[in-house]
Amino acid sequence: MSKEEFTELPFHKKISTLYTEGTFVVGIRYYRHKVNLYLLENEYIEVFYNHKLDKIDKIDFLPRDHSRMKFYLDQIRID
């Protein structure tokens, strides 16, 4: 699945695709969210879960040069 195809999926299909075809990498706390990082076909995707509201607020690609990557690199090695 291409990046564009994933972007066009409805929200519930994105969740399903990540859980069935993606690989969970690590979870971090980021402000009011628990952010789970997944690897899907060589692309990193973040799932922002708001535990106070018990809902996923956002699912988005994480560019490898994004400043938030440092939070993940503290816990794992990403090539």
Protein Blocks (a to p, Z undefined) as FASTA:
>chain_A
ZZklmmmpcfklmmmmmmmmmccfbdcdehjbccddddeehiacdddddfklopafbdcd
ddfkbfklmmmmmmmccZZ
